[in-house]
Amino acid sequence: MRKFGFLLLFIVVHKSFSQESDFKNINFSRADLIAKTYQSKNLNDLNKLTSNLTKKLDTDVEKFRAIYIWITHNIANDFRLYAKNHRKRKRFKNDSIKLEKWNSRFKNILFKKLLKRKRTICTGYAYLLKEMCATVGIKSIMVNGSGRTSTMDVEDLAYANHTWNLVKLNNKWYLCDPTWSTGISYPEDGKFIFNYDNGYFLTEPKIFFFNHFPVVPEHSLLAPNMPSFNEFVEKPVLYAKGYTILSDHISPKKMYHEVRRNEEFTFQYLLKKEIDLKKVKFVFTNNVSEKTVKPMVSLNDSLLTLKHTFKKRGFYDVHFYLDNDIIATYTFKILK
């Protein structure tokens, strides 16, 4: 407990808005190659596994990269296990004794699957990342909080349902989510497909917060100005591709809006990479139709501004797309 308290204090004093761009001069190709080609049948000897991944790498960030890439390319997400834990925790949320017993039992189930079958859920990913980092002297802690997805009910955000990591590199703390980097689950088919997403690797805190609300405010790297839980819930839905192209989502701040006909509405984003402006579009959907709309687009340095004038009354979901990739979703009620 004393060690954990020290880490919290360190984060408060030395917090910074750190992200992958801090390492833009680092070439990760060597670390990626080692991680993608190294095979290990089990996780019984983490020291040996981690040593083999990192011994030919010089910097901590390269070593961390190799660990992160190996985990996200070798450990499958077990959605059935996640669903079972979700049901049990929801069932026992008002019975602390039964909840504690289930949590204790679930830890055994979780780590047994991780070690023997290389399948796990967010807690297992975060734990494995932390332990492998510790082997090479890199500080990492597990962060508990609410993880928000496009299909999640607000009720599910009322308690901690997700775990991710903070990692300390070059005396700064960074955010990452190995679970969401790993791939895509198809619950209906009971399948998981590895599909690495770099957007959750050393992510800008302001973007990370759109989908991650930590129990401990300092773990957001936004304290003491971390938005409230209500502000978190009211934010627009941001998708994985948004993590890849945006360093900040400036406006609108909320998901739901009421505007009048012929009123112009402005959307603004800070880009972290170049995009093809011709591929920017809005897709409007309601219960009966879908329509693609080209907004007015302008780019000033890295500031992307989109403007649209709503012509027709009604209630719409407005999806911001870049080509075929969805970036964010908003809802609009258009009044007279």
VENJO-V386477 format. One line per field, one symbol per residue. psi: psi as a letter, one per 40 degrees, with the letter a starting at -180 (. if undefined). Layout:
# VENJO-V386477
psi: ???
This chain:
# VENJO-V386477
psi: dddddddddddddeiigiadedfeehheddddddddehhhdifdgddddddddedeididdddddddddddeedhihgdddddddddddddedegdddddddddddddddddddddefiaaddddddddddddddefhhiihhiahhhidehiddeeeiheihaiiihhffihiiigddeedahigddefihhhghhedehfihddddddehhidhddeeeeiefhiidddddeiihhidddddeieihdiididhihiiiehhhhhiihieiiihdeehiihhiaeeihhhhhihhihhbehhhhihhhdhiahihhhhihbehhdiiihhhhi.
